[in-house]
């Protein structure tokens, strides 16, 4: 197959003012070939990433062959190198992620195989799903047995009590053996993290996620020992295996969480997992319950754990993708359809 067209689109989401928090500025990337096969991918970076794909990457890709995963890896390396003057992290790599995923989808569709078969041997038939959000009672009703809550430190000491109330409630709802996690979203500091670990010790919290910013690698490394058995987790705001080399070098995290639609796609994800294996560290992709991460989880050394964002009880949300994997009884699995097995809602593009 040879690439004859590449196009990125920012979907026409119905809630533009909340687009970052609800949709993470996700873009759709479409790759077309001379044999009529089309691949679809999902990246980040909003309108800026659209410009990168349509005005730079497209020109470099027209006429390129895509007949194997090695071809995809070679394309990744070429586009990463071409975008070095303005890239390396952030929006440029988010754009590259969407393109990389579109190429994996393209190859899977052409071969009539799900992406996980292209990655390698399937290691998990289904994956334990955890629900992220603010309604643990509803998540339990939906069948989830693991739960993560967002917690933003505002500087008010009552924030400690708020965390304790959630932990007590969630532990009562889900039972003594359930996994409970906290997403701090870079709002804590060293002192808050240590105090949270002390106050929540009785509730057996699995991890604190993004306690500090991704630039405070040494600070995160220093927290690992004093907060144990709680894990210091993070990585959704890190990019490519080059970025995770610094995470490994500094020993910043107990558990890595690359986002496959941001960190560089499946190609980068595989390289990150290899690094984590060398360091003896677990990998749980951010938003791993989406098809893009789920195919990687079931065919790699990733931990048996996938994040799902159910949203709010009774709330509506744009459905950009049809045939997305759905959790059943607290577990989730990719479909066996070719590629990522998704169909695009054309009304939103």
C-alpha positions in Angstrom: 0.0 0.0 0.0 1.1 3.5 -0.7 -0.2 6.6 1.1 -2.2 8.9 -1.2 -3.8 11.2 1.4 -3.5 12.3 5.0 -5.9 14.5 6.8 -6.4 15.6 10.4 -9.7 17.0 11.7 -10.8 18.6 14.9 -14.3 17.2 15.5 -17.3 19.5 15.9 -17.8 18.8 19.6 -21.1 20.2 21.0 -19.5 21.6 24.1 -16.6 23.7 22.9 -16.1 25.7 26.1 -15.5 22.5 28.0 -13.7 20.7 25.1 -10.4 20.4 27.0 -11.8 18.9 30.1 -14.3 16.7 28.4 -12.6 15.8 25.1 -8.9 16.6 25.8 -8.7 18.4 22.5 -8.6 15.0 20.7 -8.2 15.0 16.9 -9.1 12.5 14.3 -6.5 11.5 11.7 -7.4 9.7 8.5 -4.8 8.0 6.2 -5.9 6.8 2.7 -4.0 4.5 0.3 -3.8 3.7 -3.3 -5.7 0.4 -2.8 -8.6 2.1 -1.2 -7.8 1.1 2.4 -8.3 3.7 5.1 -7.0 4.0 8.6 -8.3 6.1 11.4 -6.4 7.4 14.5 -7.0 9.5 17.5 -4.5 12.1 18.7 -4.3 15.2 20.9 -3.4 18.8 20.5 -6.5 20.3 19.0 -6.3 22.7 16.1 -2.5 23.2 16.5 -2.0 19.4 16.0 -4.3 19.5 12.9 -2.0 22.1 11.3 1.0 19.9 12.0 -0.5 16.9 10.4 -2.0 18.7 7.4 0.8 21.1 6.7 3.9 19.2 7.6 3.5 15.4 8.1 1.2 15.0 5.1 3.9 16.3 2.7 6.4 13.8 4.1 4.0 10.8 3.9 2.6 11.0 0.4 3.9 8.1 -1.6 5.3 6.2 1.5 4.6 2.5 1.7 2.9 0.9 4.7 3.1 -2.9 4.4 4.4 -3.9 7.8 4.9 -2.7 11.4 8.5 -2.0 10.5 7.3 0.5 7.9 5.2 2.2 10.6 8.2 2.4 13.0 10.4 3.9 10.2 7.7 6.5 9.5 7.5 7.4 13.2 11.2 7.9 13.4 11.2 10.1 10.3 8.4 12.3 11.4 9.8 12.6 14.9 13.1 13.7 13.5 11.4 16.1 11.0 9.5 17.8 13.9 12.5 18.1 16.2 12.9 21.9 15.7 9.4 22.5 17.2 8.5 19.2 18.7 10.0 16.5 20.9 7.1 16.8 23.4 3.6 18.3 23.6 1.5 19.2 20.6 3.8 17.8 17.9 4.0 14.4 19.5 0.2 14.4 20.1 -0.2 15.0 16.4 2.3 12.2 15.7 0.3 9.9 18.0 -2.9 10.3 16.0 -1.0 9.6 12.8 0.8 6.5 14.2 -2.5 5.1 15.4 -4.1 5.6 12.0 -1.3 3.7 10.4 -1.7 0.7 12.9 -5.4 0.8 12.1 -4.8 0.9 8.4 -2.4 -2.1 8.5 -4.9 -4.1 10.7 -7.8 -3.4 8.4 -5.7 -4.4 5.3 -4.6 -7.7 6.9 -8.1 -8.3 8.4 -6.6 -8.5 11.9 -7.1 -6.6 15.1 -4.2 -4.4 16.1 -3.4 -6.6 19.1 -2.5 -9.3 16.7 -0.1 -7.0 14.9 1.5 -6.1 18.2 2.2 -9.7 19.2 0.9 -12.5 21.3 -2.3 -11.8 23.2 -1.6 -12.1 26.9 -5.0 -11.2 28.4 -8.5 -12.1 27.2 -10.0 -9.3 29.3 -8.7 -6.5 31.5 -9.8 -5.3 34.9 -11.4 -1.9 34.4 -11.3 0.9 36.9 -13.8 3.8 36.9 -12.5 7.4 37.2 -14.8 10.1 38.5 -16.8 11.4 41.4 -19.6 8.9 41.8 -18.4 5.6 43.4 -21.9 4.4 44.2 -22.9 4.6 40.5 -19.6 2.9 39.4 -20.3 0.0 41.8 -23.8 -0.3 40.3 -22.2 -0.5 36.8 -20.1 -3.4 38.0 -16.8 -1.8 38.6 -14.6 -3.2 41.4 -11.8 -0.6 41.2 -12.1 3.2 41.3 -10.0 6.4 41.0 -11.1 9.8 42.1 -9.8 13.2 41.1 -8.5 15.4 44.0 -7.3 19.0 43.5 -5.4 20.7 46.3 -6.7 24.2 46.7 -4.7 25.2 49.8 -7.6 24.7 52.1 -6.9 22.2 54.9 -10.4 20.9 54.4 -9.0 19.2 51.3 -7.5 16.6 53.6 -10.9 15.9 55.1 -12.5 15.7 51.6 -10.0 13.0 50.7 -10.6 11.1 53.9 -14.4 11.2 53.4 -14.0 9.8 49.8 -11.6 7.1 50.9 -13.9 5.9 53.7 -17.0 5.9 51.5 -15.2 4.2 48.6 -13.7 1.5 50.8 -17.1 0.8 52.3 -18.7 0.6 48.8 -16.1 -1.5 47.0 -14.8 -3.6 49.9 -11.5 -4.2 51.5 -9.7 -5.7 48.5 -10.7 -3.2 45.8 -8.1 -1.0 44.1 -8.6 2.7 45.1 -6.5 5.5 43.5 -6.3 9.3 43.6 -5.5 11.5 40.7 -3.9 14.7 42.1 -3.5 16.3 38.6 -0.2 18.0 39.5 -1.8 20.0 42.3 -0.1 18.6 45.4 3.4 19.2 46.6 5.8 17.2 48.7 4.3 18.2 52.1 0.7 17.6 51.0 1.6 14.2 49.5 3.3 13.1 52.8 0.3 14.3 54.9 -2.2 12.6 52.6 -0.2 9.3 52.9 -0.4 9.6 56.7 -4.1 10.4 56.9 -5.1 7.8 54.3 -2.9 5.0 55.6 -5.9 3.0 56.9 -7.6 2.9 53.5 -4.9 1.1 51.5 -4.7 3.5 48.6 -3.0 1.9 45.6 -1.4 5.0 44.0 -1.2 8.8 44.0 -1.2 9.9 40.4 0.6 13.1 39.2 1.2 14.4 42.7 3.8 16.8 41.4 4.3 18.2 37.9 6.2 16.1 35.3 9.1 18.5 35.6 9.7 17.6 39.3 11.2 14.2 38.7 13.6 14.3 41.6 10.8 15.5 43.9 8.7 12.5 42.9 11.6 10.2 43.3 12.1 11.4 46.9 8.4 10.7 47.7 8.5 7.0 46.7 10.0 5.6 49.9 8.2 7.6 52.5 4.7 7.1 51.1 4.9 3.3 50.6 2.9 1.1 50.2 1.2 3.8 48.2 2.7 4.0 44.7 3.8 7.3 43.1 2.3 7.0 39.6 2.4 9.3 36.5 3.4 9.8 33.0 0.3 10.9 31.1 2.1 14.2 30.5 5.3 12.6 29.4 6.1 12.0 25.7 8.0 9.3 23.8 10.5 6.8 25.0 13.1 9.6 25.1 11.1 11.4 27.8 10.6 8.2 29.7 14.3 7.6 29.7 14.6 10.6 32.0 11.8 9.1 34.2 13.8 5.9 34.4 17.1 7.6 35.0 15.8 9.7 38.0 13.7 6.9 39.4 10.8 9.3 39.6 7.8 6.9 39.5 6.7 3.5 40.8 4.2 3.1 38.0 4.2 4.5 34.5 1.0 5.9 32.8 1.7 6.9 29.2 -1.3 8.1 27.2 -1.2 6.2 23.9 -3.0 9.0 22.0 -0.5 11.6 23.3 2.9 9.9 24.0 3.5 8.8 20.4 1.0 6.1 19.6 1.4 2.3 19.7 5.0 2.7 18.3 6.1 4.8 21.2 4.1 2.8 23.6 5.9 -0.4 22.8 9.3 1.3 23.3 8.1 2.8 26.6 6.9 -0.6 27.8 10.3 -2.1 26.9 12.0 0.6 29.0 9.7 0.0 31.9 10.5 -3.7 31.7 14.2 -3.0 31.9 13.6 -0.9 35.0 11.2 -3.6 36.5 8.3 -1.1 36.6 4.6 -1.7 35.8 2.8 0.2 33.0 -0.9 1.2 33.2 -1.8 3.4 30.2 -3.8 6.6 30.9 -7.3 6.1 29.5 -6.3 2.5 28.7 -9.9 1.4 28.5 -10.2 3.2 25.1 -9.5 1.0 22.1 -6.2 2.7 21.4 -4.7 1.7 24.7 -6.7 -1.5 25.2 -5.2 -3.3 22.2 -1.7 -2.5 23.6 -2.6 -3.7 27.1 -3.9 -7.1 26.0 -0.8 -7.9 23.8 2.0 -6.6 25.9 3.5 -6.7 29.4 1.2 -3.9 30.6 -0.5 -4.5 33.9 -4.0 -6.0 33.9 -5.7 -2.7 34.5 -7.5 -0.2 32.2 -9.0 3.2 33.0 -12.6 3.9 32.0 -14.3 7.3 32.3 -18.0 6.7 32.6 -18.9 10.4 32.9 -21.7 11.6 35.1 -24.9 9.7 35.8 -27.6 10.7 33.4 -25.3 13.1 31.4 -25.0 13.0 27.6 -21.8 13.2 25.6 -20.9 13.3 22.0 -20.3 9.9 20.6 -17.4 10.3 18.2 -16.6 6.6 17.8 -19.0 3.7 17.3 -18.4 0.2 18.4 -16.1 1.2 21.3 -15.3 -1.6 23.8 -17.6 -1.4 26.8 -16.9 -2.7 30.3 -19.0 -5.7 31.4 -19.0 -6.8 35.1 -15.9 -4.7 35.8 -13.8 -6.0 32.9 -13.2 -4.8 29.4 -11.8 -6.3 26.2 -11.1 -5.1 22.6 -13.1 -6.5 19.8 -11.7 -8.9 17.2 -12.7 -6.6 14.4 -9.9 -5.5 12.0 -7.7 -2.6 13.1 -9.0 -0.9 16.2 -12.5 -2.0 15.3 -14.0 1.5 15.5 -16.3 3.4 13.1 -16.2 7.2 13.0 -19.3 9.3 13.6 -19.2 11.4 10.4 -21.7 13.9 11.7 -19.1 15.2 14.1 -16.4 15.7 11.5 
